[in-house]
Amino acid sequence: PGGAALCAFVLLAGAGCAPVLRNENGVRVVGDIVEGDKERRVMITTHDPSKVAQIARNDPDAEVRRTAVREVRDPAVLRAIAETDPDPTVRVAAVERLKDKTVLIDLATDNTEPLARLAAVGRIKDQAALAEIAMRNSDSMIRRAAVERVKSERVLYDIAMQNTEPFVRIAAASRIADQDLLTALARTNSETQVRRAALRAVTRQEVLADFVAHDPDREIRKAA
């Protein structure tokens, strides 16, 4: 009665009152008096880890599962959700709770959801692992994401020289600042677009002049 009276007072004041759309089994969902379930606030009200995990894995509402995932601490449960949940945003939320390098590498390699794979790459800090993903992942977009996290210019040079995906090679070349490495890329890379990307960052005027005077490729001479 007190709650109803409060809602009536708020409605009379013109401010609206958010109804409880759901309040059961450890889940409370509050909506908006006008927008209904378009404006919802989901709360996990249970503190039982097994109950939270059950909600995160099995609740029919993706928003509820996603909210519950943020309360899950068990890495095994999080990994299972990241690998199997039918909603991409729930998978991403689970990946963002994981820390183990090996698990993240496996997810970046094998997960069937591209957004989850990208999220996994975004949490990997190990440079050797990132270089391996950049070179060998089956998805070119995942390779590109790994390139963006590689710090060593020497490793970026190797990726720009050897990667099987031209746009990944270009992305690697575009992150290099070392003038010797850039000049080597511009002179020896097998991809014209990579050579041009490297030339755009070359600042040594004598090197550029040499390309203009001697490079056999007309497009490279123009770029220089």
N, C-alpha and C positions, 0 to 999 in steps of 0.2 A: 504493500500500500504506500509506504514512504517513497519507494522508487517511482511508482506511478504518479504520485503527487508532484514529485520533483520534475518528472518529464512534462507534466501538464503545465507546471509553472514556467519551465523553459520555453515550451511551445507558445504560451501566451506572451512571453517576452520577445518572441520572434527569432530565437536563436537556434531552434531545432534541437532534437535529442536523438543520439545515436542508439538504435535498437540493438539488442543482443541477437545476432543471427544464429549463433550456435554456442552452446556451453555444455559440453559433455566430454567424458573420457579424456580429460587433460587438455582439451582445446577450447579456447574461448575466442569467438569471432564477433567483433563489433562492427556494425555498418554505419551508414549515414541515412538520416531520416528522408532525404530527398533522392540521393543517388543509389540507395540500396547497396547491393554488393559491388558496385563500381568503386566505392570508397570504403575499403575495409581495413580493419586493424586486427591482425591475428596474434594471439598470445598463447604460448604453451604454459599451462598452469600447473602441470605436474613436474615434480623434481625427481621422479623415479627414472634413472638412466635407461632401464629396460623398456619402460613405457614410452619415453621420449624416442628411443630407437624404433619402437614399433610404429609410432606415429610417422616418423621420418621415412620409414620404408613402405608403409601400407595405407596411409590415409588417402582417400580418393581425391582430395583437393591438393593440387600442386603447390598452391601458395602456403597451405598448412605444412606440407612436407618440407618445403624450402625453409620455413621458419623453424621447424623442428630440427632440421639439419644443423642449424647454427648453434644448437644446444648439445649436439652429439659430440662425445669425446673419444669414442672407440674408433681407432683407425680402420679396423676391419669392417665395421658397419659403414663408415664413410666411403671406403673403397667400393664396397658392394653397391651402395647407392650411386656412386660416380659411374659405375659400370653398367647399371641396369635400369635406372629410373627412366620412365618414358618421356619425362619433361627435361629439355636441355638446361633450363635454368636451375633445376634442382641438382642435376649432375654438376654443373659449374659450382654451385654453392658447396657441394660436398668436396670437390677438388680443392676449393679455396680453404678448406679446413685441414688439408693433409700437408705433412711436412717431410715425410720420408722420401729421400732422393730416388731410391729404387722404385718405389710405388709410383712416384710422379713420372719417372722415365717410362715405366710400363704403360701408364695412362696416356702419355703423349704419343706412344707408339701404337697402341692397340685399341684405344677407345673408339667406339663406333660413332660417337658424337663429336663433330669438329670443334664445337665451342668448348667442350670439356678438354679436348686435346690442347687447344690454345691456352686454356686456363692452366693446364698442367705445365706447359712450357713457361708460362709466366711466373711460376713458382720455383723453377729450377735455377739454382745459382752456380752449380758446378760447371766450370767452363769446358772441360773435356766432354761432359755429357751434352752440353749445348752444341758443341762442334760436331759431335756424332749425329745428333738429331738434324742439324743443318745440312749435313752431307747425305744422310741415308734415309730419313723419314719418307714414307711412301706418299705423303701429302705435301705438295709444294708450298702451300700456305703455312704449314707447320714449320717447314724448313725456313721460310722467310721470317717467321716469328722468332725462331731460335737465333738467326743471324742478328736480329735487333738486340739480342742480349749478350752476344759475344763481345768481349772487351779487347782481346789481343788483335792488333792489326796484322800481325804475321799470320794468325789463324784466318782472319778475314781474307787476307791475300790468297791463302791456299784454297779457301772456299770459292773465291772469285776465279781462280784458275781451273779448278777441277770439278765444280759442281755440275751435275747433269741438267740442271734447270737454269736456262739463261736469265730469267728475271731474279732468281736467287743470287746468281753471280753478280748481276748489276747491283742488287741491294748490298752485297758485301763490299763491292768496289766503292760504293757511295759512302761507306762509313770509314774509309781509310783517309788519313791525313798525311801520313809519311810520304814525302816527295819521292824518295827512292823507290818505294813500293808502287806508288802510283805510276811512275815512269816505266817501271818494269811491266806493269799491267798494260799500259797503253802501247808498249812496243811488242809484247809477245802474246797477249791473250788471243785465243782463237775466235772470240765473239766480237764483232765490230761494235755492238752496243756496249759491251763491257769496256772496250778501249775508249769509246767516246765518254762513258761515265767517268773513267779515270782521268782523261784529259781535262774534263771540266774542273777538276780539283787541282790540276798542276798549276803552280804559280811561278815556276822558274821560266823566265822569258827565253833563255837560251835553249831550253828543252823544247818549248813550243815552236820556236823558230826552226829548230832542226826537223821537227815533224812537218812543218809547212814546206820546207825545202826538199825533204827526202822521202817521206812516207809514200809508198806506192798506192795507197788507198785514198781515192779522191775525197771520200766522206771524212776520213781522219784528218786530211789536210785542211778541210773546211772547218772541222771542229777545233783544230789547233789555232 
